[in-house]
Amino acid sequence: MGALTDWRDIKYSEIFEGEMRGLRRRRESDSGCTVADLEGTLAHLYIMEGADWGGRGELQSITLGATIAAYERVIAEWKAENADTGKA
């Protein structure tokens, strides 16, 4: 990233990459973890995203946005792998 990269972009990337690592590690180490489990968590994250009536602040909004994006990416990758291998 360039020297003039905004702190928001840096924080978003840090959170996103950390969530991606954690979700991939969970998938590898927890044989009971399913796409449906991640989709359930994602549904709750969407609810949290819409429930900002009290104002969560910029950092919390960045964190939530990056977390949601990571869940969406991992779910999409997992479904694409299942489609490639013929799994349901």
Gaussian input, Z-matrix of N, CA and C with variables (Angstrom, degrees):
# hf/3-21g

backbone

0 1
 N
 C     1     B1
 C     2     B2     1     A1
 N     3     B3     2     A2     1     D1
 C     4     B4     3     A3     2     D2
 C     5     B5     4     A4     3     D3
 N     6     B6     5     A5     4     D4
 C     7     B7     6     A6     5     D5
 C     8     B8     7     A7     6     D6
 N     9     B9     8     A8     7     D7
 C    10    B10     9     A9     8     D8
 C    11    B11    10    A10     9     D9
 N    12    B12    11    A11    10    D10
 C    13    B13    12    A12    11    D11
 C    14    B14    13    A13    12    D12
 N    15    B15    14    A14    13    D13
 C    16    B16    15    A15    14    D14
 C    17    B17    16    A16    15    D15
 N    18    B18    17    A17    16    D16
 C    19    B19    18    A18    17    D17
 C    20    B20    19    A19    18    D18
 N    21    B21    20    A20    19    D19
 C    22    B22    21    A21    20    D20
 C    23    B23    22    A22    21    D21
 N    24    B24    23    A23    22    D22
 C    25    B25    24    A24    23    D23
 C    26    B26    25    A25    24    D24
 N    27    B27    26    A26    25    D25
 C    28    B28    27    A27    26    D26
 C    29    B29    28    A28    27    D27
 N    30    B30    29    A29    28    D28
 C    31    B31    30    A30    29    D29
 C    32    B32    31    A31    30    D30
 N    33    B33    32    A32    31    D31
 C    34    B34    33    A33    32    D32
 C    35    B35    34    A34    33    D33
 N    36    B36    35    A35    34    D34
 C    37    B37    36    A36    35    D35
 C    38    B38    37    A37    36    D36
 N    39    B39    38    A38    37    D37
 C    40    B40    39    A39    38    D38
 C    41    B41    40    A40    39    D39
 N    42    B42    41    A41    40    D40
 C    43    B43    42    A42    41    D41
 C    44    B44    43    A43    42    D42
 N    45    B45    44    A44    43    D43
 C    46    B46    45    A45    44    D44
 C    47    B47    46    A46    45    D45
 N    48    B48    47    A47    46    D46
 C    49    B49    48    A48    47    D47
 C    50    B50    49    A49    48    D48
 N    51    B51    50    A50    49    D49
 C    52    B52    51    A51    50    D50
 C    53    B53    52    A52    51    D51
 N    54    B54    53    A53    52    D52
 C    55    B55    54    A54    53    D53
 C    56    B56    55    A55    54    D54
 N    57    B57    56    A56    55    D55
 C    58    B58    57    A57    56    D56
 C    59    B59    58    A58    57    D57
 N    60    B60    59    A59    58    D58
 C    61    B61    60    A60    59    D59
 C    62    B62    61    A61    60    D60
 N    63    B63    62    A62    61    D61
 C    64    B64    63    A63    62    D62
 C    65    B65    64    A64    63    D63
 N    66    B66    65    A65    64    D64
 C    67    B67    66    A66    65    D65
 C    68    B68    67    A67    66    D66
 N    69    B69    68    A68    67    D67
 C    70    B70    69    A69    68    D68
 C    71    B71    70    A70    69    D69
 N    72    B72    71    A71    70    D70
 C    73    B73    72    A72    71    D71
 C    74    B74    73    A73    72    D72
 N    75    B75    74    A74    73    D73
 C    76    B76    75    A75    74    D74
 C    77    B77    76    A76    75    D75
 N    78    B78    77    A77    76    D76
 C    79    B79    78    A78    77    D77
 C    80    B80    79    A79    78    D78
 N    81    B81    80    A80    79    D79
 C    82    B82    81    A81    80    D80
 C    83    B83    82    A82    81    D81
 N    84    B84    83    A83    82    D82
 C    85    B85    84    A84    83    D83
 C    86    B86    85    A85    84    D84
 N    87    B87    86    A86    85    D85
 C    88    B88    87    A87    86    D86
 C    89    B89    88    A88    87    D87
 N    90    B90    89    A89    88    D88
 C    91    B91    90    A90    89    D89
 C    92    B92    91    A91    90    D90
 N    93    B93    92    A92    91    D91
 C    94    B94    93    A93    92    D92
 C    95    B95    94    A94    93    D93
 N    96    B96    95    A95    94    D94
 C    97    B97    96    A96    95    D95
 C    98    B98    97    A97    96    D96
 N    99    B99    98    A98    97    D97
 C   100   B100    99    A99    98    D98
 C   101   B101   100   A100    99    D99
 N   102   B102   101   A101   100   D100
 C   103   B103   102   A102   101   D101
 C   104   B104   103   A103   102   D102
 N   105   B105   104   A104   103   D103
 C   106   B106   105   A105   104   D104
 C   107   B107   106   A106   105   D105
 N   108   B108   107   A107   106   D106
 C   109   B109   108   A108   107   D107
 C   110   B110   109   A109   108   D108
 N   111   B111   110   A110   109   D109
 C   112   B112   111   A111   110   D110
 C   113   B113   112   A112   111   D111
 N   114   B114   113   A113   112   D112
 C   115   B115   114   A114   113   D113
 C   116   B116   115   A115   114   D114
 N   117   B117   116   A116   115   D115
 C   118   B118   117   A117   116   D116
 C   119   B119   118   A118   117   D117
 N   120   B120   119   A119   118   D118
 C   121   B121   120   A120   119   D119
 C   122   B122   121   A121   120   D120
 N   123   B123   122   A122   121   D121
 C   124   B124   123   A123   122   D122
 C   125   B125   124   A124   123   D123
 N   126   B126   125   A125   124   D124
 C   127   B127   126   A126   125   D125
 C   128   B128   127   A127   126   D126
 N   129   B129   128   A128   127   D127
 C   130   B130   129   A129   128   D128
 C   131   B131   130   A130   129   D129
 N   132   B132   131   A131   130   D130
 C   133   B133   132   A132   131   D131
 C   134   B134   133   A133   132   D132
 N   135   B135   134   A134   133   D133
 C   136   B136   135   A135   134   D134
 C   137   B137   136   A136   135   D135
 N   138   B138   137   A137   136   D136
 C   139   B139   138   A138   137   D137
 C   140   B140   139   A139   138   D138
 N   141   B141   140   A140   139   D139
 C   142   B142   141   A141   140   D140
 C   143   B143   142   A142   141   D141
 N   144   B144   143   A143   142   D142
 C   145   B145   144   A144   143   D143
 C   146   B146   145   A145   144   D144
 N   147   B147   146   A146   145   D145
 C   148   B148   147   A147   146   D146
 C   149   B149   148   A148   147   D147
 N   150   B150   149   A149   148   D148
 C   151   B151   150   A150   149   D149
 C   152   B152   151   A151   150   D150
 N   153   B153   152   A152   151   D151
 C   154   B154   153   A153   152   D152
 C   155   B155   154   A154   153   D153
 N   156   B156   155   A155   154   D154
 C   157   B157   156   A156   155   D155
 C   158   B158   157   A157   156   D156
 N   159   B159   158   A158   157   D157
 C   160   B160   159   A159   158   D158
 C   161   B161   160   A160   159   D159
 N   162   B162   161   A161   160   D160
 C   163   B163   162   A162   161   D161
 C   164   B164   163   A163   162   D162
 N   165   B165   164   A164   163   D163
 C   166   B166   165   A165   164   D164
 C   167   B167   166   A166   165   D165
 N   168   B168   167   A167   166   D166
 C   169   B169   168   A168   167   D167
 C   170   B170   169   A169   168   D168
 N   171   B171   170   A170   169   D169
 C   172   B172   171   A171   170   D170
 C   173   B173   172   A172   171   D171
 N   174   B174   173   A173   172   D172
 C   175   B175   174   A174   173   D173
 C   176   B176   175   A175   174   D174
 N   177   B177   176   A176   175   D175
 C   178   B178   177   A177   176   D176
 C   179   B179   178   A178   177   D177
 N   180   B180   179   A179   178   D178
 C   181   B181   180   A180   179   D179
 C   182   B182   181   A181   180   D180
 N   183   B183   182   A182   181   D181
 C   184   B184   183   A183   182   D182
 C   185   B185   184   A184   183   D183
 N   186   B186   185   A185   184   D184
 C   187   B187   186   A186   185   D185
 C   188   B188   187   A187   186   D186
 N   189   B189   188   A188   187   D187
 C   190   B190   189   A189   188   D188
 C   191   B191   190   A190   189   D189
 N   192   B192   191   A191   190   D190
 C   193   B193   192   A192   191   D191
 C   194   B194   193   A193   192   D192
 N   195   B195   194   A194   193   D193
 C   196   B196   195   A195   194   D194
 C   197   B197   196   A196   195   D195
 N   198   B198   197   A197   196   D196
 C   199   B199   198   A198   197   D197
 C   200   B200   199   A199   198   D198
 N   201   B201   200   A200   199   D199
 C   202   B202   201   A201   200   D200
 C   203   B203   202   A202   201   D201
 N   204   B204   203   A203   202   D202
 C   205   B205   204   A204   203   D203
 C   206   B206   205   A205   204   D204
 N   207   B207   206   A206   205   D205
 C   208   B208   207   A207   206   D206
 C   209   B209   208   A208   207   D207
 N   210   B210   209   A209   208   D208
 C   211   B211   210   A210   209   D209
 C   212   B212   211   A211   210   D210
 N   213   B213   212   A212   211   D211
 C   214   B214   213   A213   212   D212
 C   215   B215   214   A214   213   D213
 N   216   B216   215   A215   214   D214
 C   217   B217   216   A216   215   D215
 C   218   B218   217   A217   216   D216
 N   219   B219   218   A218   217   D217
 C   220   B220   219   A219   218   D218
 C   221   B221   220   A220   219   D219
 N   222   B222   221   A221   220   D220
 C   223   B223   222   A222   221   D221
 C   224   B224   223   A223   222   D222
 N   225   B225   224   A224   223   D223
 C   226   B226   225   A225   224   D224
 C   227   B227   226   A226   225   D225
 N   228   B228   227   A227   226   D226
 C   229   B229   228   A228   227   D227
 C   230   B230   229   A229   228   D228
 N   231   B231   230   A230   229   D229
 C   232   B232   231   A231   230   D230
 C   233   B233   232   A232   231   D231
 N   234   B234   233   A233   232   D232
 C   235   B235   234   A234   233   D233
 C   236   B236   235   A235   234   D234
 N   237   B237   236   A236   235   D235
 C   238   B238   237   A237   236   D236
 C   239   B239   238   A238   237   D237
 N   240   B240   239   A239   238   D238
 C   241   B241   240   A240   239   D239
 C   242   B242   241   A241   240   D240
 N   243   B243   242   A242   241   D241
 C   244   B244   243   A243   242   D242
 C   245   B245   244   A244   243   D243
 N   246   B246   245   A245   244   D244
 C   247   B247   246   A246   245   D245
 C   248   B248   247   A247   246   D246
 N   249   B249   248   A248   247   D247
 C   250   B250   249   A249   248   D248
 C   251   B251   250   A250   249   D249
 N   252   B252   251   A251   250   D250
 C   253   B253   252   A252   251   D251
 C   254   B254   253   A253   252   D252
 N   255   B255   254   A254   253   D253
 C   256   B256   255   A255   254   D254
 C   257   B257   256   A256   255   D255
 N   258   B258   257   A257   256   D256
 C   259   B259   258   A258   257   D257
 C   260   B260   259   A259   258   D258
 N   261   B261   260   A260   259   D259
 C   262   B262   261   A261   260   D260
 C   263   B263   262   A262   261   D261

   B1=1.4430
   B2=1.5224
   B3=1.3085
   B4=1.4443
   B5=1.5169
   B6=1.3145
   B7=1.4615
   B8=1.5239
   B9=1.3070
   B10=1.4654
   B11=1.5224
   B12=1.3133
   B13=1.4577
   B14=1.5181
   B15=1.2867
   B16=1.4461
   B17=1.5308
   B18=1.3103
   B19=1.4656
   B20=1.5262
   B21=1.3320
   B22=1.4677
   B23=1.5264
   B24=1.3248
   B25=1.4642
   B26=1.5276
   B27=1.3187
   B28=1.4593
   B29=1.5270
   B30=1.3191
   B31=1.4673
   B32=1.5271
   B33=1.3318
   B34=1.4676
   B35=1.5292
   B36=1.3267
   B37=1.4692
   B38=1.5195
   B39=1.3286
   B40=1.4664
   B41=1.5293
   B42=1.3127
   B43=1.4684
   B44=1.5285
   B45=1.3314
   B46=1.4675
   B47=1.5283
   B48=1.3248
   B49=1.4657
   B50=1.5236
   B51=1.3212
   B52=1.4667
   B53=1.5178
   B54=1.3134
   B55=1.4720
   B56=1.5266
   B57=1.3351
   B58=1.4595
   B59=1.5302
   B60=1.3320
   B61=1.4670
   B62=1.5265
   B63=1.3203
   B64=1.4593
   B65=1.5189
   B66=1.3185
   B67=1.4655
   B68=1.5223
   B69=1.3203
   B70=1.4673
   B71=1.5256
   B72=1.3287
   B73=1.4667
   B74=1.5235
   B75=1.3359
   B76=1.4686
   B77=1.5230
   B78=1.3170
   B79=1.4651
   B80=1.5255
   B81=1.3213
   B82=1.4643
   B83=1.5305
   B84=1.3224
   B85=1.4616
   B86=1.5297
   B87=1.3350
   B88=1.4681
   B89=1.5247
   B90=1.3273
   B91=1.4711
   B92=1.5240
   B93=1.3129
   B94=1.4593
   B95=1.5162
   B96=1.3109
   B97=1.4643
   B98=1.5247
   B99=1.3191
   B100=1.4634
   B101=1.5289
   B102=1.3173
   B103=1.4601
   B104=1.5269
   B105=1.3192
   B106=1.4696
   B107=1.5281
   B108=1.3334
   B109=1.4689
   B110=1.5268
   B111=1.3243
   B112=1.4687
   B113=1.5283
   B114=1.3292
   B115=1.4650
   B116=1.5260
   B117=1.3236
   B118=1.4676
   B119=1.5096
   B120=1.3128
   B121=1.4649
   B122=1.5216
   B123=1.3292
   B124=1.4582
   B125=1.5250
   B126=1.3192
   B127=1.4679
   B128=1.5205
   B129=1.3238
   B130=1.4676
   B131=1.5296
   B132=1.3193
   B133=1.4597
   B134=1.5233
   B135=1.3379
   B136=1.4643
   B137=1.5327
   B138=1.3147
   B139=1.4642
   B140=1.5252
   B141=1.3375
   B142=1.4593
   B143=1.5272
   B144=1.3145
   B145=1.4630
   B146=1.5301
   B147=1.3235
   B148=1.4619
   B149=1.5172
   B150=1.3151
   B151=1.4616
   B152=1.5270
   B153=1.2960
   B154=1.4656
   B155=1.5216
   B156=1.2895
   B157=1.4570
   B158=1.5273
   B159=1.3141
   B160=1.4613
   B161=1.5115
   B162=1.3165
   B163=1.4595
   B164=1.5136
   B165=1.3042
   B166=1.4583
   B167=1.5170
   B168=1.2627
   B169=1.4564
   B170=1.5148
   B171=1.3085
   B172=1.4589
   B173=1.5261
   B174=1.3161
   B175=1.4586
   B176=1.5288
   B177=1.3137
   B178=1.4621
   B179=1.5207
   B180=1.3135
   B181=1.4689
   B182=1.5260
   B183=1.3272
   B184=1.4641
   B185=1.5209
   B186=1.3197
   B187=1.4647
   B188=1.5212
   B189=1.3144
   B190=1.4615
   B191=1.5247
   B192=1.3256
   B193=1.4629
   B194=1.5187
   B195=1.3248
   B196=1.4632
   B197=1.5230
   B198=1.3179
   B199=1.4620
   B200=1.5240
   B201=1.3192
   B202=1.4627
   B203=1.5297
   B204=1.3216
   B205=1.4667
   B206=1.5243
   B207=1.3219
   B208=1.4668
   B209=1.5236
   B210=1.3340
   B211=1.4620
   B212=1.5253
   B213=1.3283
   B214=1.4618
   B215=1.5290
   B216=1.3283
   B217=1.4582
   B218=1.5234
   B219=1.3416
   B220=1.4621
   B221=1.5310
   B222=1.3168
   B223=1.4694
   B224=1.5316
   B225=1.3227
   B226=1.4662
   B227=1.5260
   B228=1.3381
   B229=1.4584
   B230=1.5248
   B231=1.3201
   B232=1.4644
   B233=1.5272
   B234=1.3353
   B235=1.4725
   B236=1.5211
   B237=1.3304
   B238=1.4581
   B239=1.5291
   B240=1.3321
   B241=1.4671
   B242=1.5232
   B243=1.3308
   B244=1.4584
   B245=1.5316
   B246=1.3179
   B247=1.4621
   B248=1.5335
   B249=1.3303
   B250=1.4596
   B251=1.5196
   B252=1.3393
   B253=1.4629
   B254=1.5226
   B255=1.3295
   B256=1.4507
   B257=1.5155
   B258=1.3333
   B259=1.4664
   B260=1.5127
   B261=1.3219
   B262=1.4672
   B263=1.5055
   A1=108.84
   A2=115.82
   A3=120.70
   A4=112.56
   A5=115.26
   A6=120.91
   A7=111.95
   A8=117.42
   A9=120.70
   A10=113.03
   A11=116.75
   A12=120.52
   A13=109.29
   A14=115.44
   A15=122.20
   A16=111.09
   A17=118.04
   A18=122.08
   A19=110.99
   A20=116.85
   A21=120.28
   A22=110.90
   A23=115.85
   A24=120.54
   A25=111.41
   A26=115.55
   A27=120.34
   A28=110.06
   A29=116.82
   A30=121.17
   A31=110.58
   A32=117.07
   A33=120.92
   A34=109.95
   A35=116.80
   A36=120.99
   A37=111.55
   A38=117.21
   A39=120.88
   A40=110.98
   A41=116.15
   A42=120.92
   A43=110.08
   A44=116.30
   A45=121.09
   A46=110.66
   A47=117.39
   A48=120.94
   A49=111.19
   A50=117.70
   A51=120.84
   A52=112.06
   A53=116.89
   A54=121.05
   A55=110.73
   A56=116.53
   A57=119.91
   A58=110.06
   A59=117.09
   A60=120.32
   A61=110.76
   A62=116.24
   A63=120.05
   A64=112.89
   A65=117.13
   A66=120.70
   A67=111.46
   A68=116.53
   A69=119.27
   A70=110.55
   A71=117.09
   A72=120.87
   A73=110.05
   A74=116.39
   A75=120.13
   A76=110.55
   A77=115.26
   A78=119.50
   A79=111.24
   A80=117.04
   A81=121.40
   A82=112.37
   A83=117.10
   A84=119.98
   A85=114.23
   A86=117.90
   A87=121.09
   A88=108.93
   A89=115.73
   A90=119.65
   A91=112.15
   A92=117.57
   A93=120.92
   A94=113.71
   A95=117.25
   A96=121.78
   A97=109.46
   A98=116.07
   A99=121.00
   A100=110.55
   A101=115.33
   A102=120.81
   A103=109.03
   A104=116.52
   A105=120.37
   A106=111.58
   A107=117.27
   A108=120.41
   A109=110.46
   A110=115.48
   A111=119.52
   A112=111.02
   A113=116.48
   A114=119.67
   A115=111.05
   A116=117.09
   A117=120.61
   A118=111.33
   A119=116.44
   A120=120.07
   A121=110.48
   A122=116.30
   A123=120.39
   A124=111.26
   A125=117.27
   A126=120.60
   A127=110.46
   A128=117.29
   A129=120.73
   A130=111.09
   A131=116.56
   A132=119.70
   A133=111.14
   A134=116.37
   A135=119.78
   A136=110.66
   A137=116.67
   A138=120.52
   A139=109.87
   A140=115.90
   A141=119.88
   A142=111.19
   A143=116.30
   A144=121.04
   A145=110.51
   A146=116.32
   A147=120.50
   A148=114.18
   A149=117.34
   A150=121.34
   A151=111.01
   A152=116.40
   A153=120.93
   A154=111.32
   A155=117.35
   A156=119.79
   A157=112.05
   A158=118.26
   A159=120.74
   A160=113.46
   A161=116.46
   A162=120.87
   A163=110.80
   A164=116.98
   A165=119.78
   A166=112.13
   A167=118.61
   A168=121.17
   A169=111.53
   A170=114.20
   A171=120.50
   A172=112.50
   A173=117.99
   A174=120.25
   A175=111.54
   A176=117.10
   A177=119.59
   A178=111.31
   A179=117.56
   A180=120.84
   A181=111.01
   A182=116.58
   A183=120.99
   A184=109.66
   A185=116.37
   A186=121.55
   A187=110.82
   A188=117.19
   A189=121.24
   A190=110.95
   A191=117.40
   A192=121.07
   A193=112.42
   A194=116.27
   A195=120.37
   A196=111.20
   A197=116.93
   A198=121.36
   A199=110.37
   A200=116.68
   A201=121.24
   A202=110.14
   A203=116.78
   A204=120.32
   A205=111.36
   A206=117.35
   A207=120.67
   A208=110.79
   A209=117.32
   A210=120.12
   A211=110.32
   A212=117.23
   A213=119.96
   A214=111.14
   A215=117.16
   A216=121.56
   A217=111.31
   A218=117.07
   A219=120.18
   A220=110.38
   A221=117.22
   A222=120.72
   A223=110.06
   A224=117.08
   A225=120.66
   A226=110.68
   A227=117.72
   A228=120.43
   A229=111.38
   A230=116.04
   A231=121.31
   A232=110.21
   A233=116.19
   A234=119.76
   A235=111.24
   A236=117.57
   A237=120.52
   A238=110.68
   A239=117.37
   A240=120.13
   A241=110.59
   A242=116.42
   A243=120.01
   A244=110.56
   A245=117.45
   A246=120.76
   A247=109.56
   A248=116.85
   A249=120.78
   A250=112.34
   A251=116.42
   A252=120.56
   A253=112.18
   A254=116.80
   A255=120.60
   A256=114.54
   A257=117.18
   A258=120.10
   A259=110.03
   A260=115.01
   A261=120.40
   A262=110.81
   D1=147.35
   D2=-178.35
   D3=-70.52
   D4=164.40
   D5=-177.97
   D6=-64.01
   D7=-24.88
   D8=-177.67
   D9=-97.51
   D10=15.10
   D11=179.97
   D12=-64.03
   D13=133.13
   D14=-178.49
   D15=-66.68
   D16=144.19
   D17=-179.35
   D18=-58.21
   D19=-30.35
   D20=-179.57
   D21=-64.81
   D22=-42.64
   D23=178.53
   D24=-65.16
   D25=-40.61
   D26=179.22
   D27=-63.73
   D28=-47.21
   D29=-179.15
   D30=-63.74
   D31=-43.53
   D32=178.39
   D33=-57.31
   D34=-47.96
   D35=-179.72
   D36=-61.86
   D37=-42.31
   D38=178.93
   D39=-60.46
   D40=-47.36
   D41=-178.54
   D42=-65.81
   D43=-47.08
   D44=-178.81
   D45=-58.06
   D46=-50.41
   D47=-178.37
   D48=-63.97
   D49=-39.19
   D50=177.62
   D51=-64.12
   D52=-42.84
   D53=177.69
   D54=-64.47
   D55=-41.63
   D56=179.26
   D57=-60.35
   D58=-46.61
   D59=178.85
   D60=-60.26
   D61=-45.07
   D62=-178.79
   D63=-64.25
   D64=-42.24
   D65=-179.86
   D66=-68.17
   D67=-40.35
   D68=178.01
   D69=-66.66
   D70=-39.81
   D71=177.58
   D72=-63.48
   D73=-41.61
   D74=178.86
   D75=-61.19
   D76=-44.56
   D77=-179.38
   D78=-61.11
   D79=-40.95
   D80=-178.77
   D81=-71.36
   D82=-36.92
   D83=-171.90
   D84=-96.53
   D85=-18.24
   D86=-177.44
   D87=-113.78
   D88=99.03
   D89=-177.24
   D90=-65.98
   D91=-16.56
   D92=178.60
   D93=-86.45
   D94=-7.69
   D95=-179.98
   D96=-74.62
   D97=129.81
   D98=-178.91
   D99=-125.05
   D100=167.61
   D101=174.01
   D102=-58.22
   D103=-40.45
   D104=-179.92
   D105=-60.96
   D106=-36.17
   D107=176.51
   D108=-61.61
   D109=-47.19
   D110=-179.35
   D111=-66.88
   D112=-36.98
   D113=177.60
   D114=-65.13
   D115=-35.23
   D116=177.05
   D117=-64.76
   D118=-44.24
   D119=177.16
   D120=-63.82
   D121=-42.05
   D122=178.88
   D123=-60.55
   D124=-39.98
   D125=177.91
   D126=-59.53
   D127=-40.59
   D128=178.36
   D129=-68.71
   D130=-36.15
   D131=177.20
   D132=-64.06
   D133=-38.57
   D134=176.38
   D135=-62.27
   D136=-40.14
   D137=178.17
   D138=-62.60
   D139=-45.51
   D140=178.37
   D141=-60.24
   D142=-38.97
   D143=-179.44
   D144=-62.08
   D145=-39.27
   D146=-178.99
   D147=-81.97
   D148=-10.76
   D149=-176.37
   D150=-99.58
   D151=53.63
   D152=-177.87
   D153=-103.87
   D154=37.90
   D155=-176.88
   D156=-67.63
   D157=-25.10
   D158=-179.53
   D159=-94.45
   D160=-7.31
   D161=-178.25
   D162=81.44
   D163=115.26
   D164=-175.20
   D165=-99.42
   D166=-14.19
   D167=-178.70
   D168=93.80
   D169=158.59
   D170=-173.49
   D171=-66.05
   D172=-43.58
   D173=-178.50
   D174=-64.72
   D175=-42.05
   D176=178.23
   D177=-66.03
   D178=-36.03
   D179=177.43
   D180=-65.88
   D181=-40.25
   D182=177.19
   D183=-63.53
   D184=-45.57
   D185=-179.74
   D186=-60.35
   D187=-46.57
   D188=-179.64
   D189=-64.43
   D190=-43.31
   D191=179.22
   D192=-61.69
   D193=-42.92
   D194=179.66
   D195=-68.16
   D196=-37.80
   D197=178.86
   D198=-64.85
   D199=-45.64
   D200=178.19
   D201=-60.24
   D202=-45.25
   D203=-179.51
   D204=-61.28
   D205=-39.17
   D206=178.99
   D207=-65.61
   D208=-45.01
   D209=177.75
   D210=-60.66
   D211=-44.75
   D212=179.50
   D213=-59.87
   D214=-42.32
   D215=-178.61
   D216=-65.80
   D217=-47.59
   D218=-178.12
   D219=-64.27
   D220=-41.17
   D221=178.28
   D222=-62.30
   D223=-45.08
   D224=-179.94
   D225=-63.35
   D226=-42.21
   D227=177.94
   D228=-62.46
   D229=-43.91
   D230=-178.35
   D231=-63.09
   D232=-44.97
   D233=179.13
   D234=-64.93
   D235=-37.74
   D236=177.77
   D237=-65.08
   D238=-40.23
   D239=176.37
   D240=-62.38
   D241=-42.88
   D242=179.99
   D243=-64.35
   D244=-37.20
   D245=178.98
   D246=-67.35
   D247=-38.54
   D248=-179.81
   D249=-67.81
   D250=-32.67
   D251=-177.41
   D252=-96.07
   D253=-3.50
   D254=179.35
   D255=81.26
   D256=10.58
   D257=177.75
   D258=-80.30
   D259=155.69
   D260=179.27
   D261=-77.59

